[in-house]
Amino acid sequence: MSAKKHSETKAPKKPFFRRRKIHILLIIVGVLIICRIILPYVLLHYANKRLANMPGYYGHVDDLDLSLYRGAYKLKNLYLDKLDSSTNVRTKFFNVKLIDLSLEWAALFHGRLVGKVDLETPTLLITKDKTDASKVVQDTSNFRTLFKSFMPLKVNRLVVNHGNIHYLDSGSVPRVDIFMTETYVLADNLSNVSDSSKLPSIIHSSADMSGGIMHFDMRLNPLSADPLFEMKAKLENADITRFNDFFLAYGSFDIHKGNFGLYTEFSAADGKFIGYVKPVIKDLDVVGPEAHKHGLLHLLWEDMVGAAGILLRNHPHDQIATKIPIEGTFKKLDNIDTWSAIAILLRNAFIQALIPSIDNEISINSINNPPQDEKKEGFFKKVFGKKQ
């Protein structure tokens, strides 16, 4: 009887402990909610402090949005200006509407903790200025340090949508602005998560440029001690008249009509690289009806450029083209074969037109086994070919 009464007197303690656990749980939930509300402001303050005090740059971000459920956060309306090393003048360098930095959940299935970055509507401005060249490496290193402070994980996937890239020379006459728009970039497996081949990572890019389309494809090993990659790129159907500010500023002539294409391949391994650049111009007309407005000397110069274009044109295909072999090491450029370029230019003009496409002849195996050993050939053999 006494044992029964003793047990009955201790029974009311259970609701007390249950209420205490509920109170603790509510306190934890409340703290998490408060942290969730405050944390974006803390991170935004930290981001702007880092951007404002970065050597060589000055930046600001308008807003930061946190997504805990997917392990991500977003930076909205970020800009980064470059500071001239000698004058401290700010020059627009980079801005982006949205950066999404997140954990790549798919990589967890491969046992790797890595991140991915998505950039929406970024603009990169490459400006020709008088920045102290000795500071370039230091500034670039600081920029990488800044990026790592925002993304502590190794980046395995990078996507760029609707990007813009400009090359500006505000000091030239006329002002030069060459740009690519609607740039798309996909860089995947940068941390070698899902592929263990020699070239596990891929970069694919496309963009609109001067009425034409640019395509860029690369396979690489970013973890290699020496650069190790295979790259192909082409620009097709560009309106060459849209480069007239460039031609006037650097060549003192402009072009009335023409279509421009560029094809290139490069590979690198063992500290060396090999490749070529093949420019192709079709339907070229240098001297237009407006040429006389620039003065007699300008008109004579354009006549000379136009005459050279006619002389070196392959008339059945109405094109001017050459192929410039380039090879060397990353410590010292060994050879941009000027004579080969001239020889191929003449061969395209008088013997056989170059095909306006990528030749698919360069790979990492080409580093020690070039596709054609034209260096040992004479100039006329390069022009007329082996059979002739």
Long-range contacts (C-beta under 8 A, 24 or more apart in sequence): 36-66, 36-68, 39-66, 40-64, 40-65, 40-66, 40-73, 43-73, 47-75, 47-150, 50-146, 50-149, 50-150, 51-78, 51-80, 51-146, 54-142, 54-143, 54-146, 55-138, 55-139, 55-142, 56-82, 56-83, 56-85, 56-135, 56-138, 56-139, 56-142, 56-143, 57-81, 57-82, 57-83, 57-93, 57-139, 57-142, 57-143, 57-146, 58-83, 58-90, 67-102, 70-102, 70-103, 70-105, 71-102, 71-103, 71-105, 72-100, 72-101, 72-102, 72-103, 73-101, 73-102, 74-98, 74-99, 74-100, 74-101, 75-99, 75-101, 75-150, 82-127, 82-131, 82-139, 84-129, 84-130, 84-131, 85-131, 85-132, 85-135, 85-139, 86-130, 86-131, 86-132, 91-125, 91-127, 91-129, 92-125, 92-127, 93-124, 93-125, 93-127, 94-122, 94-123, 94-124, 94-125, 95-122, 95-123, 96-120, 96-121, 96-122, 96-123, 97-121, 97-122, 99-150, 101-150, 101-151, 103-153, 104-156, 104-157, 107-156, 107-191, 107-193, 107-194, 110-193, 110-194, 112-156, 112-191, 112-193, 113-153, 114-153, 114-154, 114-155, 114-156, 114-191, 114-193, 115-151, 115-153, 115-154, 115-155, 115-156, 116-155, 116-156, 116-157, 116-158, 116-159, 117-151, 117-155, 117-157, 117-158, 117-159, 118-158, 118-159, 118-160, 118-161, 119-158, 119-159, 119-160, 119-161, 119-163, 120-161, 120-162, 121-161, 121-162, 121-163, 121-164, 122-160, 122-163, 122-164, 123-163, 123-164, 123-165, 123-166, 124-163, 124-164, 124-165, 124-166, 125-166, 125-168, 126-165, 126-166, 126-167, 126-168, 127-168, 127-169, 127-170, 128-167, 128-168, 128-169, 128-170, 128-171, 128-172, 128-176, 154-190, 154-191, 155-190, 155-191, 156-188, 156-189, 156-190, 156-191, 156-193, 157-187, 157-188, 157-189, 157-190, 158-185, 158-186, 158-187, 158-188, 158-190, 159-185, 159-186, 159-187, 160-184, 160-185, 163-207, 165-207, 169-249, 172-245, 172-249, 172-250, 173-248, 173-249, 174-245, 174-248, 174-249, 175-245, 175-249, 176-245, 176-246, 176-249, 176-250, 177-245, 178-210, 178-243, 178-246, 179-209, 180-207, 180-208, 180-209, 180-214, 181-207, 181-208, 181-209, 182-207, 182-208, 183-207, 190-222, 191-222, 191-223, 192-221, 192-222, 192-223, 198-228, 198-364, 199-228, 199-229, 199-230, 199-364, 209-235, 209-238, 210-238, 210-239, 210-240, 210-242, 210-243, 210-260, 211-237, 211-238, 211-239, 211-242, 212-236, 212-237, 212-238, 212-239, 212-260, 212-261, 213-237, 226-268, 226-269, 226-270, 226-271, 226-330, 227-268, 227-269, 227-271, 227-273, 227-330, 228-268, 228-269, 228-364, 229-266, 229-267, 229-268, 229-364, 230-265, 230-266, 230-267, 230-362, 230-363, 230-364, 231-264, 231-265, 231-266, 231-267, 231-275, 232-264, 232-265, 232-358, 232-360, 233-262, 233-263, 233-264, 233-265, 234-261, 234-262, 234-263, 234-264, 234-357, 234-358, 235-260, 235-261, 235-262, 235-263, 236-261, 236-356, 237-261, 240-281, 240-284, 251-305, 252-298, 252-301, 253-286, 253-298, 253-301, 253-302, 253-305, 254-286, 254-288, 254-302, 255-284, 255-285, 255-286, 255-288, 256-285, 256-286, 256-287, 256-288, 256-289, 256-290, 256-291, 257-283, 257-284, 257-285, 257-288, 258-282, 258-283, 258-284, 258-285, 259-283, 261-356, 263-356, 263-357, 263-358, 263-359, 264-358, 265-358, 265-359, 265-360, 265-361, 265-362, 266-326, 266-362, 267-362, 267-363, 267-364, 267-366, 267-367, 268-330, 268-364, 268-367, 269-364, 269-367, 270-367, 270-368, 271-329, 271-330, 271-331, 272-327, 272-328, 272-329, 272-330, 272-367, 273-326, 273-327, 273-328, 273-329, 273-330, 273-367, 274-326, 274-327, 274-362, 274-366, 274-367, 274-370, 275-325, 275-326, 275-327, 275-362, 276-323, 276-324, 276-325, 276-326, 276-359, 276-362, 277-323, 277-324, 277-326, 278-321, 278-322, 278-323, 278-324, 278-354, 278-359, 279-321, 279-322, 279-324, 280-319, 280-320, 280-321, 280-354, 280-356, 281-309, 281-319, 281-320, 281-321, 282-317, 282-318, 282-319, 282-320, 282-356, 283-318, 284-309, 284-313, 284-320, 311-349, 312-345, 312-346, 312-348, 312-349, 313-349, 314-348, 314-349, 314-350, 314-353, 316-353, 317-353, 319-348, 319-353, 319-354, 319-356, 320-345, 320-348, 320-349, 321-345, 321-348, 321-353, 321-354, 321-356, 322-348, 322-354, 323-354, 325-374, 327-370, 337-374, 337-375, 339-379, 339-382, 340-374, 340-382, 343-379, 343-382, 343-383, 344-382, 346-383, 347-382, 347-383, 347-384, 347-385, 350-383, 351-383, 351-384, 351-385, 351-388, 352-385
